Amino acid sequence: MINAEQRQLLHQYIILDLTIKSLQYDYKKLEQLKMKAIYLPFVESLMKSVRQDYFNLKRKLAKQKIRVVGWYRINAYFSDVRIATAGEDEMLRYANQALKTEVEQLLIQLLSPV
């Protein structure tokens, strides 16, 4: 069983994971553009920053013996995430649109000047 703090870390990890996957998908599409020399370094830099946070969080969760085992798409609206913990496995249900919105908000936050 995971506590509230661990669940928050896990949620951040999931958002970072989805952000990386989204950027990788977009990167492949950007490679086909004529002006790719402008866009690709920008996306690479963004991916590098997100990956660093992702791996730091993954290590922190691993120390607590928590890991994501798999994603299971229930339907167009919901997905389940299987979490392995030291005690038992858990399933967490997420709304796909909410996850997408959080990924977008994270990217906007990373792109906005401080």
C-alpha positions as CSV (number, residue, x, y, z in Angstrom):
1,M,0.0,0.0,0.0
2,I,1.3,3.4,-0.9
3,N,0.8,6.5,1.2
4,A,-0.2,10.0,0.0
5,E,3.3,11.2,-0.4
6,Q,4.3,8.2,-2.5
7,R,1.2,8.5,-4.6
8,Q,2.1,12.1,-5.4
9,L,5.6,11.1,-6.4
10,L,4.2,8.3,-8.5
11,H,1.8,10.7,-10.2
12,Q,4.6,13.1,-11.0
13,Y,6.6,10.1,-12.4
14,I,3.6,9.1,-14.6
15,I,3.3,12.7,-16.0
16,L,7.0,12.9,-16.7
17,D,6.8,9.5,-18.5
18,L,3.9,10.6,-20.6
19,T,5.7,13.9,-21.4
20,I,8.8,12.1,-22.6
21,K,6.7,9.8,-24.8
22,S,4.8,12.7,-26.3
23,L,8.0,14.6,-27.0
24,Q,9.5,11.5,-28.7
25,Y,6.4,11.1,-30.8
26,D,6.5,14.8,-31.8
27,Y,10.2,14.6,-32.5
28,K,9.7,11.9,-35.2
29,K,7.1,14.1,-36.8
30,L,9.4,17.2,-36.7
31,E,12.2,15.2,-38.4
32,Q,10.0,15.4,-41.6
33,L,9.8,19.2,-41.6
34,K,11.9,21.3,-43.9
35,M,12.8,23.6,-41.0
36,K,13.7,20.7,-38.7
37,A,17.1,22.3,-37.9
38,I,15.3,25.0,-36.0
39,Y,12.8,22.7,-34.1
40,L,14.8,19.6,-33.3
41,P,17.5,21.2,-31.0
42,F,14.7,22.9,-29.1
43,V,12.8,19.6,-28.5
44,E,16.0,17.7,-27.7
45,S,16.9,20.3,-25.0
46,L,13.4,20.0,-23.6
47,M,13.6,16.1,-23.6
48,K,16.9,16.2,-21.8
49,S,15.5,18.4,-19.1
50,V,12.4,16.2,-18.6
51,R,14.5,13.0,-18.7
52,Q,16.7,14.2,-15.9
53,D,13.7,14.8,-13.6
54,Y,12.2,11.5,-14.7
55,F,15.3,9.4,-13.8
56,N,15.7,11.3,-10.5
57,L,12.1,10.5,-9.6
58,K,12.5,6.9,-10.8
59,R,15.5,6.4,-8.5
60,K,13.6,7.9,-5.6
61,L,10.6,5.5,-6.1
62,A,13.0,2.6,-6.6
63,K,14.5,3.3,-3.1
64,Q,11.0,3.0,-1.7
65,K,10.5,-0.3,-3.7
66,I,7.8,1.2,-6.0
67,R,7.7,0.7,-9.7
68,V,5.3,1.0,-12.6
69,V,4.6,-2.5,-14.1
70,G,2.3,-1.6,-16.9
71,W,-0.3,0.6,-18.6
72,Y,-3.7,-0.8,-19.5
73,R,-6.0,1.3,-21.7
74,I,-9.6,0.6,-20.4
75,N,-11.4,2.6,-23.1
76,A,-11.0,6.0,-24.8
77,Y,-11.5,7.8,-21.4
78,F,-9.6,5.8,-18.8
79,S,-6.4,3.9,-18.3
80,D,-5.2,1.7,-15.4
81,V,-1.6,1.8,-14.2
82,R,-0.3,-1.3,-12.3
83,I,2.1,-0.4,-9.5
84,A,4.3,-2.9,-7.8
85,T,5.2,-2.2,-4.2
86,A,7.0,-4.1,-1.5
87,G,3.7,-5.3,-0.1
88,E,1.4,-5.8,-3.0
89,D,0.5,-4.7,-6.5
90,E,-2.0,-1.9,-6.9
91,M,-4.1,-0.6,-9.8
92,L,-4.6,3.1,-10.2
93,R,-7.2,4.5,-12.6
94,Y,-6.5,7.7,-14.5
95,A,-8.6,9.8,-16.8
96,N,-6.8,10.1,-20.1
97,Q,-7.9,13.6,-20.8
98,A,-6.7,14.7,-17.3
99,L,-3.3,13.2,-18.0
100,K,-3.1,14.9,-21.4
101,T,-3.9,18.2,-19.8
102,E,-1.3,17.8,-17.1
103,V,1.4,17.0,-19.7
104,E,0.4,20.1,-21.7
105,Q,0.6,22.2,-18.5
106,L,4.0,20.8,-17.6
107,L,5.3,21.6,-21.1
108,I,3.9,25.1,-21.0
109,Q,5.5,25.6,-17.6
110,L,8.9,24.5,-18.9
111,L,8.6,26.7,-21.9
112,S,7.5,29.9,-20.0
113,P,10.3,32.3,-18.9
114,V,10.9,32.4,-15.2
